[in-house]
Amino acid sequence: MTLKVTACSVLLVCLSGCVVQPAGIRQAYPVNYGPPPGVVYIAPTYVLPAPGFVWLHHPHHGWGWRHPDRGWHRGWR
């Protein structure tokens, strides 16, 4: 009986630190990748600059590649 209680106690202590909440996923872009209402879609004219870029519409410059951390490709603000 004592061995069973000790084994359960050790197991409980070992596993108690393993239960953690997974890190949340940050949503970098809106779910809808389509053009905003009233905007005509223009296909990309050059290839994807790097992983993580998404083809999005800029209100002043039009369509371009945007990265959540690096911003707009070719320096758009």
C-alpha positions, 0 to 999 in steps of 0.5 A, a space after each residue: 500500500 505504501 509503495 502505491 501511495 508513494 508511486 502515485 505521489 511521485 507521478 502527481 508531482 512529476 506531471 503537475 509541472 507538465 500541464 501548461 497552456 499552449 501559446 496563443 497564435 497571433 493573427 497577423 492579417 485579417 481572415 478575409 484576404 480579398 479586396 475591400 469593397 469597391 476595390 478591383 483586385 490586381 494580381 501580383 506583378 512580381 514574386 513573393 519577396 520572402 516567406 511571411 508576406 501576403 498580397 494586400 491592398 494599401 489604401 494609398 499605394 494600391 496592391 503590394 506585399 506586406 509582412 506583419 513585422 517588416 511592413 510593406 515591401 519596397 518601403 510603403 508606409 
